[in-house]
Amino acid sequence: MKLKLLLILFFVGITILVKAQTGSKKYYKDCTNIKNYYAYKGDTVVFNCDSIRLYNPPTYANMQNAYSRLYNTSNDLILKTDSASLIFKNLYEEKSRAYDVLQQSYSQFRQNTENHILATDSNMLVIKNNTLNAKIQLEKADSFIVSGMQKIEKFNNSLWKMKLKYAGIGFLGGLITGAFLVVMF
């Protein structure tokens, strides 16, 4: 019986010792009244907005390390994002300048082309007018040539008639002179 009593006292003592080391159970309720939390003495309690997170020391250390890694990673990410943003801004400005140069070049090309087309159009009108004048002059020249040919033909006809007339007169004169000479000798 002494052994049973001793064992019972031993288990009761260990239970009290464990209870004394861990403290009493603490009960927390979040503001939404949805979840209940229990904590022991020595646990670290972290309040986050309206929620409560309870961590024991090893878990708290792991969470703190994870937070430090996350902070460093997010800080590096922010720096890389800022760098990418700067690169994007420079690229955008460079492309904007290139676009402005291209647009100005296009406007200049368009203006030069328009001037060239207008000059070509006016030159074509001058050429058309000159061609029309040349056609009129050629028609006049053609009529002069036809008129000149008619005059030459008329002159040739009159010259032929004149030659025939003079030949006839000469022949008659020669015949008369020949007949006169024959009658005289």
C-alpha positions in Angstrom: 0.0 0.0 0.0 2.9 2.3 0.7 4.1 1.8 -2.8 0.7 2.7 -4.3 0.6 5.8 -2.1 4.1 6.7 -3.0 3.3 6.3 -6.7 0.2 8.4 -6.4 2.2 11.1 -4.6 4.9 10.9 -7.2 2.4 11.4 -10.1 0.6 14.2 -8.3 4.0 15.9 -7.6 5.0 15.6 -11.2 1.7 17.1 -12.3 2.0 20.0 -9.9 5.6 20.5 -11.0 4.6 20.6 -14.7 1.7 22.9 -13.8 4.0 25.2 -11.8 6.6 25.4 -14.6 4.1 26.0 -17.4 1.8 28.3 -15.5 -1.9 28.4 -15.8 -3.7 28.2 -19.1 -4.6 31.7 -20.4 -7.7 32.2 -22.5 -7.9 34.8 -25.3 -10.7 35.7 -27.6 -10.3 37.7 -30.8 -12.6 40.5 -31.7 -14.7 38.5 -34.1 -15.5 35.8 -31.5 -14.8 33.1 -34.0 -11.6 31.5 -32.6 -10.4 30.7 -29.1 -6.7 30.7 -28.1 -5.0 29.1 -25.2 -1.5 30.1 -23.9 0.8 29.0 -21.2 3.1 31.1 -19.1 6.4 31.8 -20.9 4.8 31.8 -24.3 5.2 34.9 -26.4 2.1 36.6 -27.5 2.1 38.7 -30.7 -0.8 41.0 -31.4 -1.5 41.6 -35.1 -4.5 44.0 -35.8 -7.4 42.3 -34.1 -5.9 38.8 -34.1 -3.6 37.3 -31.5 -0.9 34.8 -32.4 0.8 32.9 -29.6 4.3 31.5 -30.2 6.6 29.6 -28.0 10.2 30.7 -28.0 11.5 28.4 -30.8 8.6 29.1 -33.0 8.9 32.9 -32.3 12.6 32.7 -33.3 11.7 30.8 -36.5 9.0 33.4 -37.3 11.5 36.2 -36.6 14.0 34.7 -38.9 11.4 34.2 -41.6 10.3 37.8 -41.2 13.9 39.0 -41.5 14.4 36.9 -44.7 11.1 38.2 -46.0 12.0 41.8 -45.2 15.4 41.4 -46.9 13.9 39.7 -49.9 11.1 42.3 -50.2 13.7 45.1 -49.8 15.8 43.5 -52.6 12.6 43.1 -54.7 11.8 46.8 -54.1 15.3 47.8 -55.2 15.1 45.6 -58.3 11.6 47.0 -59.0 12.9 50.6 -58.6 15.8 49.7 -60.9 13.4 48.1 -63.4 11.2 51.1 -63.2 14.2 53.4 -63.9 15.2 51.2 -66.8 11.6 51.2 -68.1 11.5 55.0 -67.7 14.7 55.5 -69.6 13.6 53.1 -72.3 10.2 54.9 -72.5 12.0 58.3 -72.8 14.4 56.9 -75.5 11.5 55.4 -77.4 9.5 58.7 -77.1 12.5 60.7 -78.4 12.9 58.2 -81.3 9.2 58.5 -82.0 9.4 62.3 -82.0 12.4 62.2 -84.3 10.5 59.8 -86.6 7.4 61.9 -86.5 9.4 65.0 -87.3 11.2 63.1 -90.1 7.9 62.0 -91.5 6.5 65.5 -91.3 9.6 66.8 -93.2 9.3 64.0 -95.7 5.6 64.7 -96.2 6.2 68.5 -96.6 9.1 67.8 -99.1 6.9 65.4 -101.0 4.0 67.8 -101.1 6.3 70.6 -102.3 7.8 68.3 -104.9 4.3 67.2 -106.1 3.2 70.9 -106.2 6.3 71.8 -108.2 5.8 68.8 -110.5 2.2 69.7 -110.9 3.1 73.3 -111.9 5.9 72.0 -114.2 3.4 69.6 -115.8 1.0 72.6 -116.3 3.9 74.5 -117.9 4.7 71.5 -120.1 1.1 71.1 -121.0 0.9 74.8 -122.0 4.2 74.6 -123.9 3.0 71.4 -125.6 -0.3 73.2 -126.5 1.6 76.2 -127.8 4.0 73.9 -129.8 0.9 72.1 -131.3 -0.5 75.4 -132.3 2.9 76.5 -133.7 3.2 73.2 -135.5 -0.3 73.6 -136.9 0.6 77.1 -138.1 3.9 75.8 -139.5 2.0 73.0 -141.2 -0.5 75.5 -142.7 2.5 77.7 -143.8 4.2 74.7 -145.3 1.0 73.7 -147.2 0.6 77.3 -148.2 4.3 77.5 -149.2 4.0 74.3 -151.2 0.9 75.6 -153.0 2.8 78.8 -153.8 5.8 76.8 -155.0 3.5 74.6 -157.1 1.8 77.7 -158.5 5.1 79.3 -159.1 6.4 76.1 -160.8 3.3 76.0 -162.9 3.6 79.7 -163.8 7.3 79.2 -164.4 6.6 76.3 -166.7 4.0 78.3 -168.5 6.5 81.2 -168.8 9.2 78.9 -170.0 6.8 77.4 -172.5 5.7 80.9 -173.5 9.3 82.1 -173.9 10.2 78.9 -175.7 7.2 79.3 -177.9 8.1 83.0 -178.5 11.8 82.0 -179.0 10.7 79.2 -181.4 8.5 81.6 -183.3 11.1 84.3 -183.3 13.7 81.7 -184.5 11.2 80.5 -187.1 10.5 84.0 -188.3 14.2 84.9 -188.3 15.0 81.6 -190.1 12.2 82.3 -192.6 13.4 85.8 -193.0 16.9 84.7 -193.6 15.8 82.1 -196.1 13.8 84.6 -197.9 16.6 87.1 -197.9 19.3 84.9 -199.1 
